[in-house]
């Protein structure tokens, strides 16, 4: 791997930024100052230091975002803001959101550059739990709890069993094990109910908890290890 790519992936900015750091003789490879940014290094066996600090190699990056309203779950758009605009410090990485939350949906969204993990997490076979708090325009009839459990026809197929708990008269907690387009909205809509607020409070075991809307954090080592089990 090229030294500049390694440094960029490790959080030292764009390739252009890291070129400057290398020029300033702040980078060593196996204790030797290097000046060539295209130097080939082995991230697993070479010891690379910046200002004498050993750099831990990260092949992939994992962030948890508390998505606010008004942002598209996409990597780019000509006119509208995307969730990646909320992580401007990492614009040099090839990040993308894992799955989609609607523009007006808030909450837990995993952002990564690990394509294989994203693919595994989104696989319909995987049944990753997703938990939502939905506020409806009317009171929720308790009778629909059973229908959520039994399944509803969407896109000509029966949805997997979903759990609906009534939190207050027009607020429900919905646990899904799949992710069809507008699924929560369409499930309620089949009973004449309109979702007026939708917040995803959990994706797999990940929750945004104290993270304010619009803010993100890097996943902990433990969380990454747990997530990577999905890759196997
Ligand atoms: N279901 C929806 O209807 N919208 C979302 O954003 C997520 C799940």
Boltz pocket constraint, residues with backbone or C-beta under 6 A from the ligand:
constraints:
  - pocket:
      binder: B
      contacts: [[A, 100], [A, 101], [A, 102], [A, 103], [A, 105], [A, 180], [A, 181], [A, 182], [A, 183], [A, 184], [A, 185], [A, 186], [A, 198]]
      max_distance: 6.0
